[in-house]
Amino acid sequence: MSQETAPTPARSPLPEWLFYAGLAILFLAPSQLAYAVTHKDGPFIGYTDVLAGLICLLALVVVALGNKWRELAYPPIGAWALVVLAVLSASNAVQPVTAAVEIVKFALDFVAVYMLFLNTLTDRRRVRLAVLVLLTSTTLVVAGGAAQYFRQLHGAAFDPMAVRAGFTNRNTYSAFLALVLPLALAAALHTRHRLWRVWWALLTAGGLLTMLSGPLIWLTVVTLAWVGLSARSLARWSVLAALAVFVALVMYALPHHRAAAVTELAAPYETNLIHVPQGAGAPQDVPIVKKRWLEWAPAPHLLGDHFVLGVGAGNYQLNIGQYYEGLPNVKKSEPDTNNLYLVIAGSLGFLGLVALFALFGHFWRLSSVLWSYADADLGRALAACLPAAMLALGVGNLFTAMLVRGLSLVIVFLFALIEVRARRPVGPPPGA
């Protein structure tokens, strides 16, 4: 972008220390450590969510004392609609406490933390620093996942569920990487610093190697190829060649990846049961259809009975069991294999599903035109990765619900990056 058309950086209505507080949230976000009200059923309250809530309360006090309401940028209507519908759906909840926790989580993520990011990422230096913080945190996560991966290789039996870093299982770990690895690869392709390029390229390779959730492996290969196509010719073909080699390794040379990405994905039956029903007459040798696919049948029936507002925020799992009827079932199969769209439709009703599509559609539309005014290395990197991250979000939620602790704050940060770039306030810092 030429000097004459470069956007003037927006001045943040919030003090600078809130920007650094937001960086602390971002750095700690990729973790599912939480306090459980009850260890069996929850609800689970993430420690990072508590920190984010306290920081957002301080920001609210600052805004109120300075009467800066008109200076703030606000979330899109889809975010407000999700929060309002979550509140209205609570009237149908069989567990009001779980519904209340879910409502607070929605309001915290899509309104409070989103506004904190959006109103502090006001110049290129801040955006660059925020991206660096997220990629640093991701490096630590991938290092933990790699340590678990190689420890399993040298163990008596390889357990793919144990490769999860700070997450609760391989599905949420892989979902996090599906969202962030496009950013790491785009940063590597569009930076001029050789050491950073090596760092982020190794981060991308290490993250892809430690992903063991079958659908998300293939989705990430597609999104990384998309990002690779944004690079210049030599780098573009290097990325595509590296991905082709990885796919060949997955198919033939890496047995644990082949099991996750090919064998398990193609098999219609559960292979990682946490608990098989016991007791008189409980068949132990009958294959059990994967709950990931099985739930696609009863969930529409749940929606049909509670069409407008669902069964209440956070109450989906408490109600879906009664709709299985005579279908083969298992008490507890592999966790976090739910379809987010079915969960939202069942818990918030058809109106909630429309609000979710409106929210995702808003950011998909904005991300799809970022190339039209991508300026310098940072702008090109974000224009390359953010549409790919939105694709990962939209498709990945068919196989695992990503709006959970450890992932939702990262998603909100990506939303804020899209909005910041779409509004084009990211210029050089004041005084540069």
C-alpha positions in Angstrom: 0.0 0.0 0.0 1.4 3.4 -0.9 2.1 6.0 1.6 -0.7 8.2 0.4 -3.4 5.6 0.9 -2.0 4.0 4.1 -4.7 4.0 6.8 -4.3 6.2 9.8 -3.9 4.2 13.0 -6.9 4.3 15.3 -6.4 5.6 18.8 -7.5 3.1 21.4 -10.1 4.3 23.8 -8.6 1.9 26.4 -5.3 2.4 28.2 -2.2 0.6 27.0 -2.0 -1.7 30.0 -5.3 -3.3 28.9 -3.6 -4.3 25.7 -0.9 -6.1 27.6 -3.5 -7.7 29.8 -5.2 -8.9 26.6 -1.9 -10.5 25.6 -1.8 -12.3 28.9 -5.2 -13.8 28.1 -4.1 -14.7 24.6 -0.9 -16.4 25.9 -2.8 -18.5 28.4 -5.8 -19.3 26.3 -4.7 -22.6 24.7 -5.3 -24.7 27.8 -8.3 -26.5 29.2 -7.3 -26.4 32.8 -10.5 -25.7 34.8 -12.2 -26.0 38.1 -15.0 -28.6 38.1 -18.0 -27.9 40.2 -18.6 -31.7 40.1 -15.9 -33.9 38.5 -18.4 -36.0 36.6 -20.9 -33.5 35.1 -19.2 -30.1 35.7 -19.9 -27.3 34.9 -16.2 -26.6 34.2 -14.9 -23.1 34.8 -11.6 -22.4 33.0 -8.9 -20.5 34.9 -8.1 -18.4 31.9 -11.8 -17.5 31.6 -11.7 -16.3 35.2 -8.7 -14.1 34.4 -10.4 -12.8 31.3 -13.5 -11.9 33.3 -11.5 -9.9 35.9 -9.6 -8.0 33.2 -12.9 -7.3 31.3 -14.5 -6.0 34.5 -11.5 -3.6 35.0 -11.9 -2.5 31.4 -15.6 -1.9 32.0 -14.8 0.3 35.0 -12.3 2.3 32.9 -14.8 2.9 30.1 -17.6 3.9 32.6 -15.4 6.3 34.5 -14.2 7.9 31.3 -17.6 7.8 29.6 -16.0 6.3 26.5 -19.0 4.3 25.3 -19.2 6.1 22.0 -15.5 5.5 21.3 -15.7 1.7 21.5 -16.1 -0.7 18.6 -18.8 -3.3 19.3 -19.4 -6.9 18.2 -21.6 -7.8 15.2 -25.3 -8.5 15.7 -24.8 -12.3 15.5 -22.7 -12.2 18.8 -25.4 -10.2 20.6 -28.1 -12.6 19.3 -26.3 -15.7 20.6 -26.0 -14.2 24.1 -29.7 -13.1 24.1 -30.9 -16.4 22.8 -28.8 -18.3 25.4 -30.5 -16.2 28.1 -34.0 -16.9 26.7 -33.2 -20.6 26.3 -32.4 -21.0 30.0 -36.1 -21.1 30.8 -36.1 -24.7 29.3 -33.0 -25.9 31.1 -33.2 -28.8 33.5 -29.9 -27.7 35.1 -30.0 -23.9 35.5 -26.5 -23.7 36.9 -25.0 -25.2 33.8 -27.1 -22.9 31.7 -25.9 -19.9 33.7 -22.2 -20.9 33.2 -22.8 -21.2 29.5 -24.5 -17.8 29.2 -21.6 -16.2 31.1 -19.2 -17.9 28.8 -21.0 -16.7 25.7 -21.1 -13.1 27.0 -17.5 -13.2 28.1 -16.1 -14.5 24.8 -18.2 -12.9 22.1 -18.9 -9.6 23.8 -16.4 -8.7 26.5 -13.1 -10.3 25.3 -13.9 -9.6 21.7 -14.3 -5.9 22.5 -11.1 -6.0 24.5 -9.1 -7.3 21.6 -10.9 -5.2 19.0 -10.4 -1.9 20.9 -6.7 -2.5 21.7 -5.4 -3.9 18.5 -5.2 -0.5 16.9 -1.8 -0.4 15.1 0.5 -2.7 13.3 2.9 -3.0 16.2 0.2 -4.3 18.5 -1.2 -6.7 15.9 2.3 -8.0 15.2 3.0 -8.5 18.9 -0.3 -10.2 19.5 0.4 -12.7 16.7 3.8 -13.3 18.1 2.4 -14.0 21.5 -0.1 -16.5 20.1 2.5 -18.3 18.1 4.9 -18.4 21.1 2.1 -20.0 23.2 1.4 -22.4 20.3 5.1 -23.4 20.2 4.9 -24.4 23.9 1.7 -26.3 23.2 3.2 -28.2 20.3 6.4 -28.9 22.3 4.2 -30.5 24.9 2.3 -32.5 22.3 5.6 -33.6 20.6 7.0 -34.8 23.9 3.8 -36.8 24.5 3.9 -38.1 20.9 7.5 -39.4 21.1 6.9 -40.8 24.6 4.1 -42.8 23.2 6.3 -44.1 20.4 8.7 -45.6 23.0 5.9 -47.0 25.2 4.5 -50.5 25.2 1.4 -49.4 23.3 0.6 -46.1 21.4 -2.3 -44.3 22.9 -3.4 -41.5 20.6 -5.6 -40.0 23.3 -2.5 -39.2 25.3 -1.2 -36.7 22.7 -3.1 -33.6 23.9 -0.6 -31.1 25.4 -2.7 -28.8 27.7 -6.0 -30.0 26.3 -8.3 -32.8 27.5 -8.0 -35.0 24.4 -6.7 -35.3 20.9 -9.8 -33.8 19.3 -9.6 -30.4 21.1 -5.8 -30.4 20.7 -6.1 -31.0 16.9 -8.9 -28.5 16.6 -6.7 -25.8 18.2 -3.9 -26.6 15.7 -6.3 -26.6 12.8 -7.2 -23.0 13.7 -3.6 -21.7 14.4 -1.3 -23.6 12.0 -2.6 -21.6 9.0 -1.4 -18.4 10.9 2.0 -20.0 11.6 2.5 -21.0 8.0 1.3 -17.6 6.6 3.7 -15.9 9.0 6.6 -18.1 7.8 5.8 -17.4 4.1 5.4 -13.7 4.4 8.2 -12.6 6.8 11.6 -11.3 5.8 13.3 -12.6 9.0 15.0 -15.9 8.3 15.1 -17.1 11.9 11.4 -16.4 12.4 10.7 -18.1 9.1 12.5 -21.3 10.3 10.8 -21.1 13.7 7.3 -20.9 12.2 7.9 -23.5 9.5 9.1 -25.9 12.2 6.1 -25.1 14.3 3.8 -25.8 11.4 5.5 -29.2 10.7 5.6 -30.2 14.4 2.0 -29.3 14.9 0.8 -31.3 11.8 2.9 -34.3 12.9 1.3 -34.4 16.4 -2.3 -34.1 15.2 -4.1 -37.4 15.6 -7.8 -36.5 15.1 -8.6 -38.0 11.6 -11.0 -35.4 10.1 -9.0 -32.5 11.4 -5.7 -33.8 9.9 -7.2 -33.8 6.4 -8.9 -30.4 7.0 -5.6 -28.9 8.1 -3.8 -30.2 5.0 -6.4 -28.5 2.9 -6.1 -25.1 4.7 -2.3 -25.2 4.7 -2.4 -25.8 1.0 -4.7 -22.8 0.6 -2.2 -20.7 2.6 0.7 -22.0 0.5 -1.0 -20.9 -2.7 -0.7 -17.3 -1.5 3.1 -17.4 -1.6 5.4 -16.7 -4.4 6.1 -19.5 -6.9 9.1 -21.2 -5.2 7.6 -21.1 -1.7 4.3 -22.1 -3.0 5.6 -25.3 -4.6 7.7 -26.0 -1.6 4.7 -26.0 0.6 2.6 -28.1 -1.7 5.4 -30.6 -2.1 5.9 -30.8 1.7 2.2 -31.4 2.2 2.2 -34.1 -0.6 5.1 -35.9 1.3 3.1 -35.7 4.5 0.0 -37.2 3.0 2.1 -40.0 1.5 3.6 -40.6 5.0 0.2 -40.6 6.6 -1.1 -43.1 4.0 1.9 -45.5 4.2 4.8 -44.8 6.6 3.3 -43.4 9.8 1.1 -46.2 11.3 -0.5 -44.1 14.1 -1.4 -41.3 11.7 -2.7 -43.8 9.2 -4.8 -45.3 11.9 -6.3 -41.9 12.8 -6.7 -40.4 9.4 -7.6 -43.5 7.3 -8.6 -46.6 9.3 -10.5 -45.0 12.1 -12.1 -42.3 9.9 -13.4 -44.9 7.5 -14.6 -47.3 10.1 -18.2 -46.7 11.3 -17.6 -48.2 14.7 -16.1 -46.9 18.0 -12.4 -47.7 18.4 -11.6 -45.6 21.5 -14.3 -46.4 24.0 -14.0 -44.8 27.4 -16.7 -46.9 28.9 -18.6 -50.0 27.5 -21.9 -50.7 29.2 -21.7 -53.5 31.7 -24.3 -55.7 33.4 -26.7 -58.4 32.6 -27.5 -58.8 28.9 -25.0 -56.1 27.8 -23.3 -57.4 24.6 -19.6 -57.0 24.7 -18.8 -58.3 21.2 -21.3 -56.2 19.2 -19.7 -53.3 17.3 -20.9 -50.0 18.5 -21.6 -47.3 15.9 -19.6 -44.2 16.4 -21.4 -41.6 18.5 -20.0 -38.9 16.2 -22.2 -40.2 13.4 -25.0 -41.7 15.5 -25.8 -38.4 17.1 -26.7 -36.9 13.7 -29.9 -38.9 13.8 -31.4 -38.1 17.3 -30.3 -34.5 17.3 -32.8 -33.3 14.7 -35.6 -35.0 16.7 -34.4 -33.1 19.8 -34.6 -29.9 17.7 -38.1 -30.8 16.4 -39.4 -31.1 20.0 -37.7 -27.8 21.1 -37.6 -25.9 17.8 -37.6 -22.3 18.8 -35.3 -22.0 21.9 -33.9 -25.6 22.4 -33.5 -27.3 25.7 -31.3 -24.6 27.2 -27.7 -23.4 27.0 -25.3 -26.1 28.2 -28.1 -28.7 28.5 -27.7 -30.5 25.2 -25.9 -33.6 26.7 -28.4 -33.9 29.5 -31.2 -34.3 26.9 -29.8 -36.0 23.8 -29.7 -39.5 25.5 -33.4 -39.9 25.6 -33.6 -39.6 21.8 -31.5 -42.6 21.0 -34.3 -45.0 21.7 -33.4 -48.4 20.2 -30.3 -47.3 18.3 -27.0 -48.9 19.4 -25.3 -46.6 22.0 -22.5 -46.5 24.4 -22.5 -44.7 27.7 -19.4 -42.7 27.1 -17.4 -42.9 23.8 -14.5 -40.7 22.7 -15.0 -37.1 24.0 -15.4 -33.9 22.0 -16.7 -35.6 18.8 -19.9 -33.6 18.8 -21.2 -31.6 15.9 -21.3 -27.9 17.0 -24.2 -27.1 14.8 -26.3 -29.9 16.2 -25.3 -28.8 19.8 -26.3 -25.2 19.2 -29.5 -26.2 17.4 -30.5 -28.5 20.3 -29.5 -26.2 23.1 -30.5 -22.8 21.6 -33.0 -23.9 19.0 -33.3 -22.9 15.4 -33.0 -19.3 16.3 -29.6 -20.0 17.9 -28.4 -21.9 14.9 -29.4 -18.9 12.7 -27.5 -16.6 15.0 -24.4 -18.8 14.9 -24.5 -18.9 11.1 -24.9 -15.1 11.1 -21.8 -14.7 13.3 -19.7 -17.1 11.2 -21.0 -15.6 8.0 -20.1 -12.1 9.1 -16.4 -12.9 9.6 -16.2 -15.2 6.6 -17.4 -12.4 4.4 -14.9 -9.9 5.9 -12.0 -12.4 5.6 -12.8 -13.2 2.0 -11.9 -9.7 0.8 -8.8 -9.0 2.9 -6.5 -9.5 -0.1 -8.0 -6.5 -1.8 -6.1 -4.2 0.6 -3.3 -6.4 2.0 -0.3 -4.2 2.6 3.2 -5.2 3.6 4.2 -8.6 5.0 1.8 -8.5 8.0 -1.2 -7.6 5.9 -0.4 -10.4 3.3 0.1 -13.0 6.0 -3.3 -12.2 7.7 -5.0 -12.1 4.3 -3.6 -15.5 3.5 -4.4 -17.2 6.8 -7.6 -15.7 8.1 -9.9 -17.1 5.4 -8.2 -20.5 5.9 -8.8 -20.3 9.6 -12.5 -19.5 9.0 -12.7 -22.6 6.7 -11.1 -24.7 9.5 -13.7 -23.3 11.9 -16.7 -23.8 9.7 -15.9 -27.3 8.5 -14.1 -28.5 11.7 -17.2 -27.9 13.8 -18.9 -30.7 11.9 -16.5 -33.1 13.7 -15.8 -31.4 17.1 -17.4 -28.5 18.8 -14.8 -25.8 19.0 -16.7 -23.3 21.1 -15.2 -24.7 24.3 -12.7 -23.5 26.8 -9.2 -23.4 25.4 -10.5 -22.8 21.9 -13.1 -20.1 22.1 -10.8 -17.3 23.2 -8.5 -18.1 20.3 -11.4 -18.0 17.9 -12.5 -14.7 19.3 -9.0 -13.3 18.8 -9.1 -14.5 15.1 -12.5 -12.8 14.8 -10.9 -9.6 16.1 -8.0 -9.8 13.7 -10.5 -10.1 10.8 -12.5 -7.1 12.0 -9.4 -5.0 12.6 -8.1 -5.7 9.1 -11.5 -5.2 7.5 -11.8 -1.8 9.2 -8.2 -1.0 8.1 -7.1 0.8 11.2 -3.8 -1.1 11.3 -1.2 1.3 10.2 2.2 2.2 11.7 2.2 3.0 15.4 1.7 6.7 16.3 5.0 8.7 16.0 6.6 6.1 13.7 
